Amino acid sequence: MSCKRCASDYLKDLAGELAIHFPGLEGLKVPLVVVHPNLTVCLNCGFVDFVLADPQKEQLKRGIPPTESQARARKHPREEQLQ
């Protein structure tokens, strides 16, 4: 696999943690969406590629926080590796 931006093969797979904010002043009223995707980082140009899980995509579509059960069920990728 090569980088989608610069075509380099100098890629590294990493675990990530991102807080996605909604834009503008109205976005301050909406809770951020925290995701823990697996990242593919190009160590040549810095391009990062990742895919959001369905629950996080739905949160972004609706602009709503996760339910308590979704928040408890969500695990950081590192937690899964340690089990």
Backbone bond lengths (Angstrom), bond angles and torsions (degrees), N, CA, C in turn:
res aa  C-N    CA-C-N  psi(-1)  N-CA   C-N-CA  omega(-1)  CA-C   N-CA-C  phi
1 M - - - 1.443 - - 1.527 108.16 -
2 S 1.318 116.27 144.24 1.452 120.13 178.87 1.529 109.80 -126.59
3 C 1.318 115.77 164.07 1.460 122.64 -178.45 1.527 110.42 -63.45
4 K 1.328 116.11 136.13 1.468 121.59 179.23 1.521 112.15 -71.57
5 R 1.334 116.67 -18.67 1.468 120.28 -177.00 1.524 112.70 -96.62
6 C 1.349 116.79 -46.85 1.472 118.88 -173.72 1.528 113.52 -119.10
7 A 1.334 117.24 -1.97 1.468 124.00 178.80 1.538 113.92 69.34
8 S 1.317 117.83 12.48 1.467 121.63 177.32 1.525 110.03 -70.51
9 D 1.319 115.42 151.71 1.466 121.12 174.28 1.529 111.39 -97.99
10 Y 1.325 117.91 6.98 1.458 123.37 -176.84 1.533 109.05 -87.11
11 L 1.347 116.23 72.45 1.459 123.06 -176.20 1.516 110.62 -112.68
12 K 1.323 115.11 151.52 1.474 120.39 177.21 1.523 107.99 -136.90
13 D 1.331 117.18 133.60 1.461 122.59 175.42 1.518 109.00 -90.61
14 L 1.340 115.79 129.61 1.458 121.89 -176.99 1.524 109.87 -138.18
15 A 1.324 116.28 160.34 1.466 121.49 173.09 1.527 107.10 -89.52
16 G 1.329 116.59 140.71 1.451 119.56 -177.40 1.516 113.14 -125.65
17 E 1.322 114.38 164.91 1.454 122.14 173.92 1.522 105.92 -142.00
18 L 1.336 116.49 117.77 1.452 121.18 -177.53 1.511 110.56 -128.91
19 A 1.310 115.49 142.67 1.462 121.90 172.84 1.527 106.15 -110.11
20 I 1.326 116.72 115.92 1.458 121.63 -177.33 1.523 108.77 -97.36
21 H 1.318 115.42 123.33 1.468 122.50 -179.00 1.519 109.33 -102.73
22 F 1.315 116.30 145.28 1.449 120.61 173.51 1.527 107.91 -82.73
23 P 1.333 119.05 145.73 1.460 121.69 -173.81 1.533 113.91 -76.43
24 G 1.330 114.34 161.75 1.454 121.45 173.33 1.515 113.72 74.42
25 L 1.330 115.00 177.77 1.461 120.45 179.84 1.519 111.73 -65.21
26 E 1.330 117.28 -34.07 1.463 120.21 178.10 1.523 111.11 -63.45
27 G 1.321 116.30 -30.16 1.456 120.82 179.31 1.517 113.18 -64.28
28 L 1.331 116.45 -21.72 1.465 119.44 178.11 1.520 112.23 -69.37
29 K 1.318 116.69 -19.17 1.461 121.36 -179.66 1.524 112.61 -87.80
30 V 1.327 116.21 -9.05 1.463 121.52 -177.35 1.525 108.70 -107.01
31 P 1.341 117.86 130.64 1.471 119.41 178.96 1.525 111.17 -60.31
32 L 1.333 115.90 146.84 1.449 117.49 177.12 1.509 110.50 -71.31
33 V 1.307 114.77 159.89 1.465 121.75 178.61 1.523 106.50 -106.47
34 V 1.329 115.77 117.82 1.467 120.65 -179.69 1.518 107.83 -98.10
35 V 1.330 115.72 128.29 1.466 121.18 -179.48 1.524 109.22 -127.61
36 H 1.319 115.43 154.65 1.462 122.40 179.99 1.533 109.04 -127.57
37 P 1.331 116.87 66.34 1.468 118.69 -176.85 1.524 112.82 -81.08
38 N 1.311 114.50 160.71 1.458 120.11 167.48 1.522 105.95 -80.10
39 L 1.327 117.28 131.04 1.452 122.45 -176.41 1.518 110.30 -109.20
40 T 1.319 116.60 144.21 1.450 122.04 168.15 1.523 105.49 -114.35
41 V 1.323 115.91 115.75 1.462 121.60 -174.92 1.526 109.16 -110.68
42 C 1.340 115.03 131.00 1.461 119.87 173.60 1.525 107.12 -84.39
43 L 1.314 116.48 118.42 1.453 120.86 -179.01 1.530 111.85 -83.28
44 N 1.339 115.99 3.11 1.458 120.81 175.34 1.530 110.73 -93.51
45 C 1.357 117.27 -53.48 1.471 120.50 -175.33 1.527 113.80 -111.08
46 G 1.353 117.28 -12.55 1.460 120.39 178.44 1.522 115.05 91.93
47 F 1.309 118.46 0.43 1.463 121.32 178.07 1.522 109.68 -61.84
48 V 1.343 116.34 137.91 1.465 121.54 179.50 1.523 108.41 -122.15
49 D 1.315 116.63 134.43 1.456 122.71 -179.71 1.525 108.61 -123.37
50 F 1.355 116.31 134.75 1.457 120.48 175.67 1.519 109.28 -157.46
51 V 1.335 115.33 164.13 1.455 122.46 179.79 1.520 108.25 -122.49
52 L 1.321 116.19 134.96 1.464 121.12 176.72 1.517 110.02 -85.59
53 A 1.325 116.18 143.59 1.465 121.58 175.25 1.528 109.40 -72.68
54 D 1.314 116.99 159.12 1.467 121.92 -177.90 1.527 113.98 -54.93
55 P 1.343 120.16 -44.77 1.474 118.42 -179.77 1.533 112.72 -60.42
56 Q 1.332 116.87 -38.91 1.458 119.62 179.42 1.530 111.09 -70.51
57 K 1.320 116.75 -35.88 1.476 119.38 176.34 1.522 110.04 -62.72
58 E 1.331 116.99 -40.63 1.469 120.34 178.76 1.519 111.25 -64.71
59 Q 1.338 116.88 -39.87 1.461 120.18 177.26 1.524 110.35 -59.25
60 L 1.317 116.61 -44.04 1.457 120.23 -179.69 1.527 111.50 -67.10
61 K 1.328 116.81 -37.37 1.466 120.16 178.24 1.518 111.08 -63.35
62 R 1.311 115.85 -41.66 1.470 120.53 -175.48 1.517 113.60 -93.36
63 G 1.329 116.91 -21.45 1.454 120.43 -176.57 1.506 112.47 69.98
64 I 1.350 115.16 38.22 1.465 119.53 -177.80 1.525 110.17 -122.79
65 P 1.328 117.38 152.84 1.459 120.41 177.88 1.530 110.77 -74.50
66 P 1.343 118.03 161.98 1.463 120.06 177.27 1.522 110.30 -70.27
67 T 1.319 114.76 155.04 1.456 118.48 173.29 1.524 107.97 -71.12
68 E 1.299 116.78 164.74 1.462 120.39 -179.14 1.529 110.66 -60.81
69 S 1.335 117.47 -38.95 1.466 120.05 -179.19 1.533 110.79 -68.62
70 Q 1.340 118.39 -36.43 1.462 120.47 177.00 1.524 110.26 -65.75
71 A 1.320 116.55 -40.94 1.461 120.66 -179.55 1.525 110.46 -63.36
72 R 1.337 117.22 -40.40 1.470 120.38 179.51 1.528 110.72 -69.98
73 A 1.327 117.14 -35.93 1.464 120.84 -176.36 1.521 112.00 -74.39
74 R 1.331 117.36 -24.57 1.457 121.13 -176.91 1.524 108.76 -73.38
75 K 1.323 115.71 129.86 1.461 120.44 179.43 1.516 108.71 -121.13
76 H 1.313 115.07 145.98 1.448 121.23 173.87 1.533 107.12 -71.26
77 P 1.343 119.26 141.62 1.466 120.54 -179.38 1.517 113.64 -54.64
78 R 1.307 119.08 -32.05 1.467 121.56 179.47 1.530 111.18 -66.61
79 E 1.342 116.94 -34.56 1.467 120.28 177.65 1.513 110.30 -62.28
80 E 1.337 116.50 -40.59 1.467 120.83 -179.71 1.519 110.58 -66.62
81 Q 1.330 117.31 -35.78 1.462 120.84 -179.66 1.525 110.79 -68.62
82 L 1.327 117.38 -31.37 1.460 121.08 -177.35 1.515 112.87 -78.59
83 Q 1.316 118.15 -17.55 1.472 120.90 -177.37 1.501 111.65 -84.79
